Amino acid sequence: MSCVIREAELRDQLLKENAEYRRLAAEHQSCDHELEGLSNKHFLSDDEQIQEKTLKKKKLMLKDQMYSLMQEVRRQIEAQSR
């Protein structure tokens, strides 16, 4: 019998129980807030444009790491339920 955990449930569980996932999520949220601040500006300087691109890449990298961690935990949970 396979134990299927929805993504939202797994994300909530990881936020509560996994320090690495919490750290990644906090960094991701921080990047999001910084990007929001930049998007509220009418004009971005050259440095701000570089900062925006860097933040977008970092945010995507963090999201990929969070997803990988979720997949790893999901595999562990499914292996235990077999």
C-alpha angles and dihedrals in degrees: 000000000000121000109218116197120193116235094243092052092048092048091051091048092050092048089055100040110024119071094192092053090048090051092050092047092049092050090047090052091047091054089048092054092048091049090049089054091051093047090056090063118094093215131023122210119227090262091049091050090053090046090051093052091046092050092049091052092046091048091052091047090051091049090052091050091049090050092049091051090049091051091049092051091045090054091049092050093047091048091052092051093056 
